[in-house]
């Protein structure tokens, strides 16, 4: 009987040691990454913000105007950087608005579908676009 009590006491101690301390605390959202179906790709969810530094213009003015720029801040999914800072982008101007239409990541062009931002008087040097559709990026 004493052996049974000793065995139960050891089992209880082991069980208590296996329960992580603070396991009821919430995790930081920066470490929560959506489930990825393919480990060679990562999905940037709709609603992701992309901050862009707008640089040079590419006229002519009689057609839809394009500008180039670069990503100002890294874009992360969980703790993974999916769009590095300084990635080149293309911004399209049309009807008094501008839209982020393309980003180049590791030499690969990705088409974007973002919200349209109203152009303000003068020159805009930085803009924040919201991606409207999930984007799959190769790692």
N, CA, C and O atoms as CSV, one atom per row, in Angstrom:
chain,resi,resn,atom,element,x,y,z
A,1,UNK,N,N,0.820,-1.190,0.000
A,1,UNK,CA,C,0.000,0.000,0.000
A,1,UNK,C,C,0.871,1.263,0.000
A,1,UNK,O,O,0.563,2.245,-0.675
A,2,UNK,N,N,1.962,1.216,0.769
A,2,UNK,CA,C,2.865,2.348,0.829
A,2,UNK,C,C,3.475,2.608,-0.546
A,2,UNK,O,O,3.677,3.756,-0.942
A,3,UNK,N,N,3.764,1.526,-1.267
A,3,UNK,CA,C,4.306,1.675,-2.615
A,3,UNK,C,C,3.295,2.372,-3.534
A,3,UNK,O,O,3.679,3.207,-4.353
A,4,UNK,N,N,2.037,2.041,-3.406
A,4,UNK,CA,C,0.989,2.644,-4.216
A,4,UNK,C,C,0.916,4.143,-3.941
A,4,UNK,O,O,0.809,4.936,-4.876
A,5,UNK,N,N,0.974,4.540,-2.676
A,5,UNK,CA,C,0.939,5.959,-2.325
A,5,UNK,C,C,2.184,6.679,-2.851
A,5,UNK,O,O,2.091,7.811,-3.325
A,6,UNK,N,N,3.313,6.047,-2.771
A,6,UNK,CA,C,4.557,6.640,-3.293
A,6,UNK,C,C,4.452,6.824,-4.804
A,6,UNK,O,O,4.819,7.870,-5.340
A,7,UNK,N,N,3.949,5.800,-5.481
A,7,UNK,CA,C,3.787,5.880,-6.929
A,7,UNK,C,C,2.825,7.014,-7.310
A,7,UNK,O,O,3.107,7.776,-8.234
A,8,UNK,N,N,1.690,7.131,-6.605
A,8,UNK,CA,C,0.719,8.200,-6.885
A,8,UNK,C,C,1.322,9.572,-6.610
A,8,UNK,O,O,1.093,10.512,-7.371
A,9,UNK,N,N,2.084,9.693,-5.541
A,9,UNK,CA,C,2.715,10.980,-5.218
A,9,UNK,C,C,3.697,11.384,-6.309
A,9,UNK,O,O,3.743,12.551,-6.697
A,10,UNK,N,N,4.477,10.443,-6.803
A,10,UNK,CA,C,5.435,10.736,-7.881
A,10,UNK,C,C,4.688,11.101,-9.157
A,10,UNK,O,O,5.086,12.028,-9.862
A,11,UNK,N,N,3.613,10.385,-9.459
A,11,UNK,CA,C,2.835,10.683,-10.665
A,11,UNK,C,C,2.239,12.077,-10.603
A,11,UNK,O,O,2.219,12.781,-11.613
A,12,UNK,N,N,1.759,12.488,-9.457
A,12,UNK,CA,C,1.187,13.833,-9.293
A,12,UNK,C,C,2.271,14.890,-9.461
A,12,UNK,O,O,2.043,15.899,-10.128
A,13,UNK,N,N,3.443,14.680,-8.871
A,13,UNK,CA,C,4.545,15.636,-9.017
A,13,UNK,C,C,4.977,15.772,-10.470
A,13,UNK,O,O,5.202,16.884,-10.948
A,14,UNK,N,N,5.093,14.658,-11.171
A,14,UNK,CA,C,5.474,14.694,-12.589
A,14,UNK,C,C,4.423,15.441,-13.394
A,14,UNK,O,O,4.772,16.246,-14.257
A,15,UNK,N,N,3.147,15.194,-13.130
A,15,UNK,CA,C,2.070,15.880,-13.859
A,15,UNK,C,C,2.129,17.380,-13.613
A,15,UNK,O,O,1.921,18.168,-14.535
A,16,UNK,N,N,2.410,17.778,-12.380
A,16,UNK,CA,C,2.500,19.209,-12.066
A,16,UNK,C,C,3.693,19.855,-12.762
A,16,UNK,O,O,3.610,21.007,-13.190
A,17,UNK,N,N,4.779,19.138,-12.877
A,17,UNK,CA,C,5.960,19.675,-13.556
A,17,UNK,C,C,5.755,19.798,-15.055
A,17,UNK,O,O,6.371,20.652,-15.692
A,18,UNK,N,N,4.904,18.964,-15.629
A,18,UNK,CA,C,4.665,19.006,-17.070
A,18,UNK,C,C,3.712,20.107,-17.496
A,18,UNK,O,O,3.674,20.459,-18.675
A,19,UNK,N,N,2.931,20.666,-16.560
A,19,UNK,CA,C,2.015,21.756,-16.887
A,19,UNK,C,C,2.829,23.035,-16.966
A,19,UNK,O,O,3.437,23.427,-15.969
A,20,UNK,N,N,2.864,23.710,-18.131
A,20,UNK,CA,C,3.664,24.921,-18.248
A,20,UNK,C,C,3.143,26.031,-17.333
A,20,UNK,O,O,1.938,26.233,-17.181
A,21,UNK,N,N,4.083,26.729,-16.742
A,21,UNK,CA,C,3.726,27.848,-15.875
A,21,UNK,C,C,3.186,28.966,-16.751
A,21,UNK,O,O,3.772,29.278,-17.787
A,22,UNK,N,N,2.079,29.570,-16.350
A,22,UNK,CA,C,1.491,30.676,-17.105
A,22,UNK,C,C,0.802,30.224,-18.373
A,22,UNK,O,O,0.648,31.019,-19.300
A,23,UNK,N,N,0.382,28.970,-18.443
A,23,UNK,CA,C,-0.226,28.463,-19.669
A,23,UNK,C,C,-1.587,29.089,-19.952
A,23,UNK,O,O,-2.113,28.963,-21.058
A,24,UNK,N,N,-2.155,29.760,-18.962
A,24,UNK,CA,C,-3.457,30.385,-19.184
A,24,UNK,C,C,-3.309,31.798,-19.734
A,24,UNK,O,O,-4.309,32.427,-20.078
A,25,UNK,N,N,-2.077,32.313,-19.826
A,25,UNK,CA,C,-1.881,33.661,-20.351
A,25,UNK,C,C,-2.069,33.659,-21.863
A,25,UNK,O,O,-1.812,32.662,-22.537
A,26,UNK,N,N,-2.526,34.806,-22.382
A,26,UNK,CA,C,-2.692,34.938,-23.822
A,26,UNK,C,C,-1.347,35.219,-24.466
A,26,UNK,O,O,-0.480,35.873,-23.887
A,27,UNK,N,N,-1.198,34.704,-25.683
A,27,UNK,CA,C,0.033,34.960,-26.439
A,27,UNK,C,C,-0.076,36.285,-27.168
A,27,UNK,O,O,-1.170,36.763,-27.468
A,28,UNK,N,N,1.068,36.864,-27.444
A,28,UNK,CA,C,1.115,38.092,-28.223
A,28,UNK,C,C,0.705,37.787,-29.660
A,28,UNK,O,O,1.137,36.772,-30.206
A,29,UNK,N,N,-0.120,38.637,-30.296
A,29,UNK,CA,C,-0.557,38.354,-31.669
A,29,UNK,C,C,0.583,38.340,-32.677
A,29,UNK,O,O,0.427,37.762,-33.752
A,30,UNK,N,N,1.726,38.954,-32.373
A,30,UNK,CA,C,2.832,38.951,-33.322
A,30,UNK,C,C,3.365,37.532,-33.542
A,30,UNK,O,O,3.946,37.245,-34.588
A,31,UNK,N,N,3.169,36.634,-32.549
A,31,UNK,CA,C,3.642,35.272,-32.688
A,31,UNK,C,C,2.576,34.330,-33.202
A,31,UNK,O,O,2.875,33.179,-33.519
A,32,UNK,N,N,1.340,34.790,-33.293
A,32,UNK,CA,C,0.261,33.950,-33.794
A,32,UNK,C,C,0.248,34.035,-35.310
A,32,UNK,O,O,-0.041,35.088,-35.879
A,33,UNK,N,N,0.557,32.937,-35.954
A,33,UNK,CA,C,0.647,32.905,-37.402
A,33,UNK,C,C,-0.472,32.037,-37.943
A,33,UNK,O,O,-0.697,30.938,-37.437
A,34,UNK,N,N,-1.189,32.516,-38.979
A,34,UNK,CA,C,-2.248,31.697,-39.552
A,34,UNK,C,C,-1.679,30.380,-40.082
A,34,UNK,O,O,-0.522,30.312,-40.496
A,35,UNK,N,N,-2.511,29.334,-40.062
A,35,UNK,CA,C,-2.085,28.040,-40.573
A,35,UNK,C,C,-1.779,28.168,-42.058
A,35,UNK,O,O,-2.580,28.698,-42.828
A,36,UNK,N,N,-0.634,27.685,-42.439
A,36,UNK,CA,C,-0.205,27.735,-43.831
A,36,UNK,C,C,-0.311,26.339,-44.417
A,36,UNK,O,O,0.203,25.382,-43.838
A,37,UNK,N,N,-0.981,26.210,-45.575
A,37,UNK,CA,C,-1.161,24.917,-46.214
A,37,UNK,C,C,0.117,24.429,-46.891
A,37,UNK,O,O,0.389,23.228,-46.891
A,38,UNK,N,N,0.894,25.323,-47.458
A,38,UNK,CA,C,2.101,24.966,-48.185
A,38,UNK,C,C,3.291,25.635,-47.501
A,38,UNK,O,O,3.338,26.864,-47.434
A,39,UNK,N,N,4.254,24.863,-46.989
A,39,UNK,CA,C,5.379,25.485,-46.284
A,39,UNK,C,C,6.293,26.309,-47.190
A,39,UNK,O,O,7.123,27.068,-46.691
A,40,UNK,N,N,6.158,26.176,-48.510
A,40,UNK,CA,C,6.986,26.945,-49.431
A,40,UNK,C,C,6.362,28.277,-49.805
A,40,UNK,O,O,6.974,29.070,-50.521
A,41,UNK,N,N,5.149,28.532,-49.327
A,41,UNK,CA,C,4.483,29.807,-49.565
A,41,UNK,C,C,3.960,30.334,-48.234
A,41,UNK,O,O,3.862,29.605,-47.247
A,42,UNK,N,N,3.630,31.614,-48.240
A,42,UNK,CA,C,3.010,32.223,-47.066
A,42,UNK,C,C,1.913,33.151,-47.564
A,42,UNK,O,O,2.068,33.801,-48.598
A,43,UNK,N,N,0.815,33.215,-46.838
A,43,UNK,CA,C,-0.331,34.013,-47.258
A,43,UNK,C,C,-0.374,35.307,-46.459
A,43,UNK,O,O,-0.388,35.298,-45.228
A,44,UNK,N,N,-0.393,36.422,-47.185
A,44,UNK,CA,C,-0.583,37.727,-46.575
A,44,UNK,C,C,-2.084,37.975,-46.573
A,44,UNK,O,O,-2.684,38.081,-47.643
A,45,UNK,N,N,-2.712,38.072,-45.395
A,45,UNK,CA,C,-4.173,38.179,-45.358
A,45,UNK,C,C,-4.701,39.524,-45.853
A,45,UNK,O,O,-4.006,40.539,-45.808
A,46,UNK,N,N,-5.938,39.506,-46.323
A,46,UNK,CA,C,-6.614,40.752,-46.685
A,46,UNK,C,C,-6.665,41.634,-45.445
A,46,UNK,O,O,-6.764,41.136,-44.324
A,47,UNK,N,N,-6.596,42.943,-45.651
A,47,UNK,CA,C,-6.616,43.877,-44.534
A,47,UNK,C,C,-5.233,44.277,-44.062
A,47,UNK,O,O,-5.103,45.131,-43.185
A,48,UNK,N,N,-4.184,43.667,-44.636
A,48,UNK,CA,C,-2.814,43.997,-44.260
A,48,UNK,C,C,-2.461,45.391,-44.754
A,48,UNK,O,O,-2.737,45.735,-45.903
A,49,UNK,N,N,-1.849,46.197,-43.885
A,49,UNK,CA,C,-1.428,47.565,-44.228
A,49,UNK,C,C,-0.022,47.532,-44.820
A,49,UNK,O,O,0.858,46.826,-44.326
A,50,UNK,N,N,0.175,48.306,-45.884
A,50,UNK,CA,C,1.481,48.425,-46.525
A,50,UNK,C,C,1.804,49.907,-46.625
A,50,UNK,O,O,1.113,50.648,-47.324
A,51,UNK,N,N,2.854,50.346,-45.927
A,51,UNK,CA,C,3.279,51.748,-45.943
A,51,UNK,C,C,4.348,51.892,-47.014
A,51,UNK,O,O,5.308,51.123,-47.054
A,52,UNK,N,N,4.171,52.897,-47.892
A,52,UNK,CA,C,5.023,53.051,-49.057
A,52,UNK,C,C,5.596,54.463,-49.108
A,52,UNK,O,O,4.893,55.446,-48.873
A,53,UNK,N,N,6.909,54.544,-49.424
A,53,UNK,CA,C,7.542,55.823,-49.771
A,53,UNK,C,C,7.436,55.956,-51.278
A,53,UNK,O,O,7.927,55.106,-52.021
A,54,UNK,N,N,6.789,57.030,-51.729
A,54,UNK,CA,C,6.575,57.247,-53.162
A,54,UNK,C,C,7.713,58.096,-53.685
A,54,UNK,O,O,8.048,59.127,-53.102
A,55,UNK,N,N,8.313,57.658,-54.798
A,55,UNK,CA,C,9.470,58.389,-55.301
A,55,UNK,C,C,9.222,58.961,-56.679
A,55,UNK,O,O,8.484,59.937,-56.811
A,56,UNK,N,N,9.808,58.391,-57.694
A,56,UNK,CA,C,9.838,59.006,-59.003
A,56,UNK,C,C,8.555,58.818,-59.810
A,56,UNK,O,O,7.822,57.843,-59.644
A,57,UNK,N,N,8.318,59.785,-60.685
A,57,UNK,CA,C,7.165,59.736,-61.584
A,57,UNK,C,C,7.597,59.222,-62.938
A,57,UNK,O,O,8.731,59.436,-63.367
A,58,UNK,N,N,6.695,58.551,-63.599
A,58,UNK,CA,C,6.935,58.093,-64.958
A,58,UNK,C,C,5.825,58.645,-65.851
A,58,UNK,O,O,4.826,57.957,-66.064
A,59,UNK,N,N,5.969,59.895,-66.396
A,59,UNK,CA,C,4.950,60.424,-67.286
A,59,UNK,C,C,4.894,59.572,-68.551
A,59,UNK,O,O,5.721,58.663,-68.625
A,60,UNK,N,N,4.067,59.735,-69.518
A,60,UNK,CA,C,3.328,60.922,-69.921
A,60,UNK,C,C,2.017,61.083,-69.156
A,60,UNK,O,O,1.489,60.143,-68.562
A,61,UNK,N,N,1.524,62.303,-69.199
A,61,UNK,CA,C,0.340,62.642,-68.431
A,61,UNK,C,C,-0.967,62.334,-69.161
A,61,UNK,O,O,-2.033,62.390,-68.547
A,62,UNK,N,N,-0.911,62.012,-70.450
A,62,UNK,CA,C,-2.159,61.762,-71.181
A,62,UNK,C,C,-2.670,60.333,-70.966
A,62,UNK,O,O,-3.764,60.008,-71.428
A,63,UNK,N,N,-1.927,59.491,-70.295
A,63,UNK,CA,C,-2.378,58.140,-69.986
A,63,UNK,C,C,-2.361,57.979,-68.471
A,63,UNK,O,O,-1.961,58.886,-67.742
A,64,UNK,N,N,-2.796,56.826,-68.013
A,64,UNK,CA,C,-2.751,56.559,-66.584
A,64,UNK,C,C,-1.314,56.680,-66.110
A,64,UNK,O,O,-0.410,56.059,-66.668
A,65,UNK,N,N,-1.114,57.477,-65.084
A,65,UNK,CA,C,0.229,57.758,-64.590
A,65,UNK,C,C,0.691,56.675,-63.617
A,65,UNK,O,O,-0.087,56.193,-62.794
A,66,UNK,N,N,1.958,56.299,-63.721
A,66,UNK,CA,C,2.548,55.335,-62.812
A,66,UNK,C,C,3.657,56.007,-62.020
A,66,UNK,O,O,4.364,56.877,-62.529
A,67,UNK,N,N,3.799,55.596,-60.778
A,67,UNK,CA,C,4.902,56.040,-59.949
A,67,UNK,C,C,5.549,54.809,-59.356
A,67,UNK,O,O,4.914,53.764,-59.206
A,68,UNK,N,N,6.811,54.944,-59.024
A,68,UNK,CA,C,7.483,53.869,-58.322
A,68,UNK,C,C,7.712,54.302,-56.879
A,68,UNK,O,O,7.595,55.479,-56.536
A,69,UNK,N,N,8.029,53.356,-56.072
A,69,UNK,CA,C,8.309,53.645,-54.677
A,69,UNK,C,C,8.899,52.418,-54.025
A,69,UNK,O,O,9.295,51.463,-54.693
A,70,UNK,N,N,8.950,52.462,-52.703
A,70,UNK,CA,C,9.477,51.323,-51.963
A,70,UNK,C,C,8.696,51.166,-50.671
A,70,UNK,O,O,8.140,52.127,-50.140
A,71,UNK,N,N,8.665,49.955,-50.182
A,71,UNK,CA,C,7.975,49.656,-48.929
A,71,UNK,C,C,8.774,50.316,-47.802
A,71,UNK,O,O,9.982,50.108,-47.684
A,72,UNK,N,N,8.086,51.114,-46.975
A,72,UNK,CA,C,8.762,51.849,-45.906
A,72,UNK,C,C,8.991,50.991,-44.669
A,72,UNK,O,O,10.039,51.100,-44.033
A,73,UNK,N,N,8.034,50.144,-44.316
A,73,UNK,CA,C,8.122,49.302,-43.122
A,73,UNK,C,C,7.939,47.849,-43.533
A,73,UNK,O,O,7.193,47.555,-44.466
A,74,UNK,N,N,8.615,46.943,-42.842
A,74,UNK,CA,C,8.426,45.527,-43.151
A,74,UNK,C,C,6.965,45.149,-42.934
A,74,UNK,O,O,6.271,45.753,-42.115
A,75,UNK,N,N,6.510,44.148,-43.672
A,75,UNK,CA,C,5.168,43.596,-43.494
A,75,UNK,C,C,5.364,42.171,-42.977
A,75,UNK,O,O,6.080,41.375,-43.585
A,76,UNK,N,N,4.725,41.857,-41.853
A,76,UNK,CA,C,4.886,40.557,-41.217
A,76,UNK,C,C,3.583,39.786,-41.182
A,76,UNK,O,O,2.499,40.366,-41.115
A,77,UNK,N,N,3.705,38.470,-41.228
A,77,UNK,CA,C,2.614,37.552,-40.923
A,77,UNK,C,C,3.139,36.730,-39.760
A,77,UNK,O,O,4.072,35.943,-39.922
A,78,UNK,N,N,2.550,36.908,-38.598
A,78,UNK,CA,C,3.109,36.297,-37.397
A,78,UNK,C,C,4.466,36.908,-37.143
A,78,UNK,O,O,4.589,38.131,-37.070
A,79,UNK,N,N,5.480,36.088,-37.008
A,79,UNK,CA,C,6.836,36.599,-36.788
A,79,UNK,C,C,7.676,36.526,-38.066
A,79,UNK,O,O,8.884,36.761,-38.027
A,80,UNK,N,N,7.044,36.202,-39.193
A,80,UNK,CA,C,7.750,36.067,-40.464
A,80,UNK,C,C,7.618,37.337,-41.300
A,80,UNK,O,O,6.511,37.829,-41.518
A,81,UNK,N,N,8.747,37.863,-41.765
A,81,UNK,CA,C,8.731,39.016,-42.669
A,81,UNK,C,C,8.352,38.501,-44.053
A,81,UNK,O,O,9.046,37.659,-44.623
A,82,UNK,N,N,7.239,39.017,-44.590
A,82,UNK,CA,C,6.787,38.563,-45.908
A,82,UNK,C,C,7.065,39.588,-46.996
A,82,UNK,O,O,7.282,39.225,-48.152
A,83,UNK,N,N,7.059,40.868,-46.634
A,83,UNK,CA,C,7.432,41.928,-47.571
A,83,UNK,C,C,8.509,42.759,-46.875
A,83,UNK,O,O,8.211,43.521,-45.955
A,84,UNK,N,N,9.760,42.611,-47.316
A,84,UNK,CA,C,10.836,43.366,-46.671
A,84,UNK,C,C,10.733,44.864,-46.952
A,84,UNK,O,O,10.214,45.282,-47.987
A,85,UNK,N,N,11.238,45.661,-46.011
A,85,UNK,CA,C,11.356,47.100,-46.254
A,85,UNK,C,C,12.253,47.283,-47.479
A,85,UNK,O,O,13.144,46.472,-47.732
A,86,UNK,N,N,12.014,48.337,-48.225
A,86,UNK,CA,C,12.744,48.714,-49.432
A,86,UNK,C,C,12.373,47.886,-50.661
A,86,UNK,O,O,12.977,48.061,-51.719
A,87,UNK,N,N,11.378,46.973,-50.541
A,87,UNK,CA,C,10.893,46.263,-51.728
A,87,UNK,C,C,10.285,47.283,-52.678
A,87,UNK,O,O,9.558,48.177,-52.247
A,88,UNK,N,N,10.580,47.153,-53.972
A,88,UNK,CA,C,10.073,48.103,-54.959
A,88,UNK,C,C,8.590,47.867,-55.224
A,88,UNK,O,O,8.119,46.730,-55.249
A,89,UNK,N,N,7.859,48.978,-55.423
A,89,UNK,CA,C,6.426,48.920,-55.691
A,89,UNK,C,C,6.073,49.819,-56.866
A,89,UNK,O,O,6.839,50.706,-57.243
A,90,UNK,N,N,4.895,49.571,-57.440
A,90,UNK,CA,C,4.337,50.422,-58.488
A,90,UNK,C,C,3.007,50.958,-57.992
A,90,UNK,O,O,2.180,50.215,-57.461
A,91,UNK,N,N,2.810,52.264,-58.171
A,91,UNK,CA,C,1.572,52.939,-57.780
A,91,UNK,C,C,0.945,53.503,-59.037
A,91,UNK,O,O,1.612,54.163,-59.834
A,92,UNK,N,N,-0.346,53.239,-59.210
A,92,UNK,CA,C,-1.069,53.716,-60.397
A,92,UNK,C,C,-2.001,54.845,-60.001
A,92,UNK,O,O,-2.731,54.748,-59.014
A,93,UNK,N,N,-1.970,55.923,-60.782
A,93,UNK,CA,C,-2.855,57.062,-60.567
A,93,UNK,C,C,-3.960,57.026,-61.610
A,93,UNK,O,O,-3.699,56.788,-62.789
A,94,UNK,N,N,-5.190,57.261,-61.182
A,94,UNK,CA,C,-6.308,57.266,-62.110
A,94,UNK,C,C,-7.484,57.989,-61.471
A,94,UNK,O,O,-7.889,57.655,-60.358
A,95,UNK,N,N,-8.033,58.973,-62.168
A,95,UNK,CA,C,-9.235,59.656,-61.704
A,95,UNK,C,C,-9.117,60.299,-60.333
A,95,UNK,O,O,-10.063,60.255,-59.546
A,96,UNK,N,N,-7.968,60.897,-60.036
A,96,UNK,CA,C,-7.795,61.575,-58.759
A,96,UNK,C,C,-7.491,60.664,-57.583
A,96,UNK,O,O,-7.502,61.101,-56.432
A,97,UNK,N,N,-7.216,59.385,-57.874
A,97,UNK,CA,C,-6.866,58.441,-56.806
A,97,UNK,C,C,-5.580,57.709,-57.174
A,97,UNK,O,O,-5.130,57.747,-58.319
A,98,UNK,N,N,-5.003,57.049,-56.187
A,98,UNK,CA,C,-3.844,56.198,-56.460
A,98,UNK,C,C,-4.046,54.858,-55.777
A,98,UNK,O,O,-4.685,54.756,-54.730
A,99,UNK,N,N,-3.476,53.822,-56.410
A,99,UNK,CA,C,-3.613,52.456,-55.910
A,99,UNK,C,C,-2.268,51.759,-56.028
A,99,UNK,O,O,-1.563,51.923,-57.023
A,100,UNK,N,N,-1.917,50.989,-55.021
A,100,UNK,CA,C,-0.705,50.174,-55.054
A,100,UNK,C,C,-1.026,48.939,-55.883
A,100,UNK,O,O,-1.925,48.178,-55.527
A,101,UNK,N,N,-0.305,48.724,-56.989
A,101,UNK,CA,C,-0.678,47.656,-57.920
A,101,UNK,C,C,0.324,46.508,-57.999
A,101,UNK,O,O,-0.006,45.432,-58.499
A,102,UNK,N,N,1.542,46.726,-57.510
A,102,UNK,CA,C,2.552,45.690,-57.687
A,102,UNK,C,C,3.671,45.854,-56.665
A,102,UNK,O,O,4.013,46.972,-56.277
A,103,UNK,N,N,4.240,44.722,-56.232
A,103,UNK,CA,C,5.419,44.720,-55.360
A,103,UNK,C,C,6.377,43.666,-55.894
A,103,UNK,O,O,5.952,42.623,-56.392
A,104,UNK,N,N,7.675,43.944,-55.786
A,104,UNK,CA,C,8.695,42.985,-56.207
A,104,UNK,C,C,9.398,42.481,-54.946
A,104,UNK,O,O,9.988,43.253,-54.190
A,105,UNK,N,N,9.318,41.153,-54.738
A,105,UNK,CA,C,9.929,40.522,-53.576
A,105,UNK,C,C,10.888,39.454,-54.078
A,105,UNK,O,O,10.480,38.519,-54.766
A,106,UNK,N,N,12.161,39.595,-53.733
A,106,UNK,CA,C,13.190,38.644,-54.167
A,106,UNK,C,C,13.154,38.414,-55.675
A,106,UNK,O,O,13.306,37.283,-56.137
A,107,UNK,N,N,12.953,39.480,-56.439
A,107,UNK,CA,C,12.956,39.398,-57.887
A,107,UNK,C,C,11.663,38.910,-58.516
A,107,UNK,O,O,11.578,38.814,-59.740
A,108,UNK,N,N,10.651,38.599,-57.709
A,108,UNK,CA,C,9.372,38.103,-58.223
A,108,UNK,C,C,8.328,39.215,-58.108
A,108,UNK,O,O,8.178,39.825,-57.049
A,109,UNK,N,N,7.604,39.476,-59.207
A,109,UNK,CA,C,6.540,40.498,-59.215
A,109,UNK,C,C,5.239,39.889,-58.727
A,109,UNK,O,O,4.829,38.816,-59.170
A,110,UNK,N,N,4.595,40.599,-57.801
A,110,UNK,CA,C,3.295,40.169,-57.280
A,110,UNK,C,C,2.284,41.278,-57.531
A,110,UNK,O,O,2.508,42.433,-57.168
A,111,UNK,N,N,1.170,40.916,-58.155
A,111,UNK,CA,C,0.075,41.861,-58.375
A,111,UNK,C,C,-0.654,42.079,-57.065
A,111,UNK,O,O,-0.917,41.122,-56.336
A,112,UNK,N,N,-0.983,43.319,-56.755
A,112,UNK,CA,C,-1.686,43.669,-55.530
A,112,UNK,C,C,-3.054,44.230,-55.848
A,112,UNK,O,O,-3.276,44.789,-56.922
A,113,UNK,N,N,-3.964,44.077,-54.911
A,113,UNK,CA,C,-5.282,44.703,-54.997
A,113,UNK,C,C,-5.486,45.451,-53.687
A,113,UNK,O,O,-5.843,44.866,-52.665
A,114,UNK,N,N,-5.250,46.768,-53.744
A,114,UNK,CA,C,-5.360,47.574,-52.529
A,114,UNK,C,C,-6.498,48.574,-52.663
A,114,UNK,O,O,-7.108,48.725,-53.722
A,115,UNK,N,N,-6.760,49.251,-51.552
A,115,UNK,CA,C,-7.735,50.330,-51.590
A,115,UNK,C,C,-7.181,51.483,-52.417
A,115,UNK,O,O,-5.981,51.549,-52.684
A,116,UNK,N,N,-8.058,52.384,-52.815
A,116,UNK,CA,C,-7.642,53.582,-53.553
A,116,UNK,C,C,-7.593,54.746,-52.575
A,116,UNK,O,O,-8.483,54.922,-51.743
A,117,UNK,N,N,-6.538,55.531,-52.693
A,117,UNK,CA,C,-6.361,56.694,-51.826
A,117,UNK,C,C,-6.543,57.942,-52.670
A,117,UNK,O,O,-6.007,58.037,-53.774
A,118,UNK,N,N,-7.294,58.894,-52.153
A,118,UNK,CA,C,-7.515,60.149,-52.867
A,118,UNK,C,C,-6.227,60.957,-52.895
A,118,UNK,O,O,-5.560,61.138,-51.877
A,119,UNK,N,N,-5.896,61.439,-54.092
A,119,UNK,CA,C,-4.698,62.278,-54.239
A,119,UNK,C,C,-4.955,63.643,-53.624
A,119,UNK,O,O,-6.018,64.234,-53.817
A,120,UNK,N,N,-3.986,64.132,-52.891
A,120,UNK,CA,C,-4.081,65.456,-52.290
A,120,UNK,C,C,-3.300,66.440,-53.138
A,120,UNK,O,O,-2.443,66.048,-53.931
A,121,UNK,N,N,-3.597,67.718,-52.969
A,121,UNK,CA,C,-2.862,68.761,-53.693
A,121,UNK,C,C,-1.387,68.677,-53.323
A,121,UNK,O,O,-1.034,68.388,-52.180
A,122,UNK,N,N,-0.533,68.933,-54.308
A,122,UNK,CA,C,0.899,68.874,-54.046
A,122,UNK,C,C,1.416,67.455,-54.210
A,122,UNK,O,O,0.782,66.612,-54.844
A,123,UNK,N,N,2.551,67.218,-53.638
A,123,UNK,CA,C,3.214,65.924,-53.779
A,123,UNK,C,C,2.988,65.065,-52.547
A,123,UNK,O,O,3.126,65.535,-51.418
A,124,UNK,N,N,2.642,63.813,-52.766
A,124,UNK,CA,C,2.502,62.858,-51.675
A,124,UNK,C,C,3.778,62.028,-51.632
A,124,UNK,O,O,4.159,61.430,-52.639
A,125,UNK,N,N,4.443,61.984,-50.479
A,125,UNK,CA,C,5.698,61.242,-50.392
A,125,UNK,C,C,5.546,59.909,-49.671
A,125,UNK,O,O,6.391,59.028,-49.828
A,126,UNK,N,N,4.470,59.741,-48.874
A,126,UNK,CA,C,4.249,58.483,-48.179
A,126,UNK,C,C,2.755,58.208,-48.140
A,126,UNK,O,O,1.947,59.123,-47.983
A,127,UNK,N,N,2.400,56.949,-48.283
A,127,UNK,CA,C,0.987,56.568,-48.238
A,127,UNK,C,C,0.862,55.181,-47.619
A,127,UNK,O,O,1.762,54.349,-47.734
A,128,UNK,N,N,-0.278,54.949,-46.957
A,128,UNK,CA,C,-0.569,53.634,-46.382
A,128,UNK,C,C,-1.732,53.027,-47.144
A,128,UNK,O,O,-2.827,53.589,-47.186
A,129,UNK,N,N,-1.482,51.879,-47.744
A,129,UNK,CA,C,-2.487,51.168,-48.512
A,129,UNK,C,C,-2.941,49.945,-47.723
A,129,UNK,O,O,-2.165,49.361,-46.967
A,130,UNK,N,N,-4.203,49.564,-47.903
A,130,UNK,CA,C,-4.733,48.361,-47.272
A,130,UNK,C,C,-4.989,47.325,-48.351
A,130,UNK,O,O,-5.727,47.571,-49.305
A,131,UNK,N,N,-4.370,46.165,-48.187
A,131,UNK,CA,C,-4.529,45.101,-49.165
A,131,UNK,C,C,-5.924,44.509,-49.028
A,131,UNK,O,O,-6.349,44.177,-47.921
A,132,UNK,N,N,-6.648,44.372,-50.149
A,132,UNK,CA,C,-8.046,43.926,-50.120
A,132,UNK,C,C,-8.231,42.430,-50.310
A,132,UNK,O,O,-9.300,41.903,-50.000
A,133,UNK,N,N,-7.229,41.738,-50.806
A,133,UNK,CA,C,-7.378,40.313,-51.119
A,133,UNK,C,C,-6.126,39.578,-50.637
A,133,UNK,O,O,-5.020,40.110,-50.728
A,134,UNK,N,N,-6.298,38.359,-50.125
A,134,UNK,CA,C,-5.162,37.572,-49.658
A,134,UNK,C,C,-4.162,37.387,-50.791
A,134,UNK,O,O,-4.540,37.212,-51.949
A,135,UNK,N,N,-2.883,37.430,-50.441
A,135,UNK,CA,C,-1.800,37.322,-51.415
A,135,UNK,C,C,-0.886,36.177,-51.001
A,135,UNK,O,O,-0.437,36.128,-49.856
A,136,UNK,N,N,-0.606,35.256,-51.918
A,136,UNK,CA,C,0.288,34.142,-51.636
A,136,UNK,C,C,1.670,34.484,-52.169
A,136,UNK,O,O,1.831,34.801,-53.347
A,137,UNK,N,N,2.676,34.417,-51.284
A,137,UNK,CA,C,4.060,34.768,-51.625
A,137,UNK,C,C,4.929,33.522,-51.498
A,137,UNK,O,O,4.801,32.753,-50.545
A,138,UNK,N,N,5.818,33.338,-52.477
A,138,UNK,CA,C,6.787,32.227,-52.408
A,138,UNK,C,C,7.871,32.594,-51.413
A,138,UNK,O,O,8.322,33.739,-51.378
A,139,UNK,N,N,8.292,31.638,-50.610
A,139,UNK,CA,C,9.376,31.865,-49.652
A,139,UNK,C,C,10.711,31.710,-50.293
A,139,UNK,O,O,11.736,31.867,-49.629
